[in-house]
């Protein structure tokens, strides 16, 4: 409330004497009478200009603030960091003074931009099935009892404003391709155009005007789903304002109410179900009905969904002499026949596929380490080293890959290695999985251990029995009713006697 309003309230409403008002405010009674007349103007008090400790550094700080506006949002330095740099230059003032200077500088810049017209925008309208918008954000969720930072993909249909939110550990090509597939699957089709910012997973280089050097794999995905990618001007987020708003709204509607999840797959299923539920709960801003109603009307205009794009990222890797391939600080085993050779590594969001000579060599679950301070992990498959231990049986005793063998094999190994030549017999038993079903070999080993005869001969005997039994066991055939006999045949030996010659002697049957 203004100073003049306070004086008028005291005098006219509270009936306070002018003498008392003068005592409280310190003003003369004549001044108070002037303020109480009709048409009095609110008094303005000039703030005297005093020198500030920041004045010698004002030009340098303004240059720093201007330089930050030209950088990507995630690479900008904070005002607190600028204050620390000013302290190193000799500034001994407070952080609050620097923050106030930055706020005033940004307000002046914003007013200047509005006067030049840069703060004016044109509302956009999209036809059904015309376009979708895509953007990334960073959010947090509780997964397995641990608070984890996630990279979140936001995809939104521009006409119906139906949206999908999906979380990933990284912002990489394979994650981007996977997000598009799930979005088109949920939307029930593919729009004709996609609107993006100039993200590194899509644009290799930003050219003059609208020219972009588009990443080859991203271009292949757009060609597979038959949509035209379109990229915004740099620092022009309003060109995809719908998904920008969706990023902000999702923090209140989704991330602040998320429960605890056991893994990322469960989180993404919850996000998908929650997004679809929000379609029905949210009214469309420009069209009658909810987002779900408008989406139902837009769905027939979308292109039919093709098969999923094989969205892997390929790397050429050389297999080490220890049969390992390194990727993202982790090492994964490869069959020993490819040691010291090159293989093609196909990277998917959840798995790694090794390919050589046109065939899939092996597959591993992908391990993503979030902390760069921890040493990388080694993921073995003991089957990949069976050809090596056939030549080097001594490596079985302390071989790191064989620590991960099934428990039955480990117990059999404890018995085998106690006797002379047991390492060779153990290698021969493990090598059986190269020619027979591993479950059958494992079952034979468990039977031998239960019988108290953990020997190679007994395991082979039990394995052959299991295989023979499996081959001879035939399922009972239930004949159709059309082939059922009306009269069941009877055993009658009299007919055989009738076929004998008349003078032939009868024999006991």
ABEGO torsion letter per residue (X at the ends): XBAAAAAAAAAAAAGBBAAAAAAAAGBBAAAAAAAABBGBBBBBBBBBBBBBAAAAAAAAAAAAAAAAAABBAAABBBAAAAAAAAAAAGBABBAAAAAAAAAAAAAAAAAAAAAAGAABBBBBBBBBGABBBBBBBBBBBBBGGBBBBBBBBBBBBAAAGBBBBBBBABBBAAAAAAAAAAAAAAAGEBBABBBBBBBAAABABBBBEABBBBBAAAAAAAAAAGBBBBBBBBGBAAABAAAAAAAAAAAAAAAAABBBBABAAAAAAAAAAAAAAAAAABBBAABBEBAAAAAAAAAAABBBBBBBBBBBBBBBBBBBAAGBBBBGGBBBBBBAAABGBBBBBBBBAABBBBBBGGBBABBBBBBBBABAABBBBBBBBAAAAAAAAAABAAAAAABAAAAABBAAAAAAAAAAAABBGAAAAAAAAAAAAAABBAAAAAAAAAAAAAAGBBBAAAAAAAAAAAAAAAAABBBBBBBBAAABBABBBBBBAAAAAAABBAABBBBBX
